[in-house]
């Protein structure tokens, strides 16, 4: 691997850490660069996890210190996420991404339309939505469904978690980001354990990228906490558009 490739990977890790900390979707930046550097798709997914877990965990700690965490959702969903992301990672080699990509694109377009047409969505908390049934649904969606998706494919996981918590449980964007970071740490851990056992992780590269990922994550968390839900909403829309473009290019380009 050339020095230029390493510099590009470190810059991508820094930017990915920032994006992940605010709304998720950092894999949009890291995965293509890892593949361009010569890693296979499974190796890229695995090495991305080895970098992302550090940035996500550091963001989670900073969020918890700066805002209120919904432990009734974060703890059970985070525990489930480790298991189901691991199951997803074990299935990653069997996945034909061309089958799943169109479905993910449709969901993301729906997210973009929903957030655009409802400008007040996610700006303020709606505690009346947090019923027992919705909490169970939120834990299942995040800890099982989205966690499995993160293990088997990954792009947009943090974004899906953010939307799940705001729409199902009435969190504002900042609190939803905090809770999402805890679950995303669990998904990264579960997938990384499986990928590590399978021998797909480029550890030296992943740990080098992790340093930049942490730096970007800390910057992103501080900006999100300082600027609030309106800022997160704008970044969310930008990331969703970029994700759709990336997946569309991969599918049809």
N, C-alpha and C positions, 0 to 999 in steps of 0.2 A: 504494500500500500504506500502510495506517494505521500510526501509531506503536505502537498496541497489538499489531498483527500482528508487527511487528519484535521487540518485547519478548518476545512468546510464542515466536517462532522462536529467539531467543537462549537463552531458558531451556530450550527443547527440545533445542538443540544441546549445552548444558552437561550435561543429563541423559543424552543419547544418547552423549556421549563417555565418561561413566562406565560405562554399561551395556556399550558396545562393548569397552572396555578389559578388563572382567571376563570376560564370556562371549559378547560379540557380540549383535547384535539391536538396535543403536541406531537403525537405520532404522525400526523399529517406532514410535519417537517422532518422528523428524524428517519422514518422508514424509507422514503424514497432516496435519501442521501446515503443511507447504509447499503441499499441495493446498488446504487450507482458506484459505490466504493468496492463492489465485488462480492458482497455477501449474498447467499441464496435468500429467497423470501423467508424461509423458516429461521435461518440464522439472523436475518435482519430483525424479525419479530422478537426473537429471543434476546438479542443484544440490546435492542430498544428497551426491553423490560429491565435489564440490568442497570441501565442508566436512569430510566424513568422512575423506578421505585424510590430512589434516593431523593429526587426532586419532589415527588408527590408526598413522601413522608415528611420532608422538611416543611412543605407548604401546609400539610395537615396540622403539624405542631404549631405553626405560626397562626393559622386560622383559629385554632382552639384557644390560643391565648388572647386573641383579639375579638372574638365573637362567641355567641352561645351555641354550643354544639347540641344537636338533638341526639342524645345518647340512646334513647329508646329505639331509634332507627339505625344509627351508626354502628352500634355494637353488634346486634344480631346480623345486620346486612353485611358488615365487614367480615364477620366469621364465616358466613355462608359464601362470601365472595372468594375467599381463599380456596375453598373446595371446588366451587363450580368453575372458576377461572382455570384451575388445574385440569379439570375435565376437558374444558375447551382447548387448552394447550395440547393435551394429549391427542386431540382430534385434529389439530391444525394441519398436519401433513396430509390429511385425507380431504381437506377442503378444496373445492373448486371455487375460487373467489368470484368467478364470473356468474355463479348462481346466486350468491348472496349480495353482491354489489348493487344490482338494480333495486332490490328491496330496501337496502340501507339508503340509497339515494332518494327514494320516494318518501321514506320516513323523515329524512333531513329537510326535504322540500316542504313537507307538512309542518315541520318545526319552524322553518323560516317564515312561512305564511302566517302561522299562529302568532308568533312573537311580533311580527310586523303589524298585523291587524289589531292586536291588543297591546297598545303601547304602555298601558298601566300594569301589564302582566309582570310579576316578579319584582316590582318596585317596592312594594310593601307586603309584609306578612299577612296571611289570612288564616289565623289560628282556628277558625270555625271549621276548616276543612280537615283538620287533624283528628279524625274519628278513629276508633279502634280498627274498624274494617279497612280504612285507608292506610293505616300504619302497616297492617299485615300485608296489604297489596304492595305498598312501597318497598317493604323489606324483600318481598318475593321478586318484584321486578328488578330491583337493584342487585340483590345478593345472589339471585339465580340467573335470570334472563340476561341482564346486561353483563354480569360477571362472566358467564359462559361466552358471550360474544367477544369480550375483551381477550379471553384466552385464545379463541380460535381465529380472530381477525384483528380487532382492536381500534381502528381509527374512529374517533368521535365518542369513545366511551365516556369520558368526562362530560361531554356535552349532553349525552343521553341521560346521565345521572342528574345533571343540573335540571333538565326539563322534567324528569320524573318527580323530583322532590318539589319543584315549584307547582306543578300541575296537580299532583296527587295529594300533597300534604300542605300546600299553601305557604311554603317557605318563600322568603324573598331571595333574590339571586345570591346575595353575599352568604347568608346562612346555608343555602343550598350548595354553594361552592365548598364551604367548609365541610359539610357532611359528605359531599361527593369525594373529597380528597381522602377521607378515611376509608371509604369503600374502595376507591381506586388504588390505594396502597395495598389493600387486601387482594385485589385482582392481580396486581403486579406481582405480589409475593407468590400467590398460587401458581401463576403461569411460569414464573421464574424458577420455582422449584422443579417443575416438570421439565422445562427446557434445559435446566442445568443437568439434571440426571440423564437426559437424552444426549448431552454433549453438544448442543447447538449454540451455546453462548460464547462469544469472543470476550472473555472476561477483562483482559487488559484494556481493550478498546472501550468496553461498556463502562468500566470504572473511571476511565479518563473523562468520558462524556458526562458521567454522573456529577463531577465537580462543577461543570458548566451548567448542568441541569439544575443543581441546587441554587446556584447564583441567580439564574433566571427565575426560578420559582419564588425565591425570597423577594425579588423585585416585583413580581406579579402580585403576590399576596398583599404586599404593602400598598400597591396602587389600588387594588380592589377594595381594601378596607378603608382607604382614604377617600376614594372617589365614589364609592357606593354602588347601588344596584343599577343606576342609569348607565354608568361606565361599563359594567359587566354585560348589560344588555347589548350595547353597541358592539363590543368585542365578540359576543356570542353570535350575532348576525354575520359578522365578517368571517368568523371561523366556519359557520355552517355553509356559507356560500363557497368558501375555499374547499371544504370537504366535498361538496357536491361536484365542483369542478374537477377535483383530483380523481374522484371515483369515476366520474363520467369519462375523463380522458383515458383512465385505465381500462374502462369497459369498451369504449367506442373509438378511442384515438389510435 
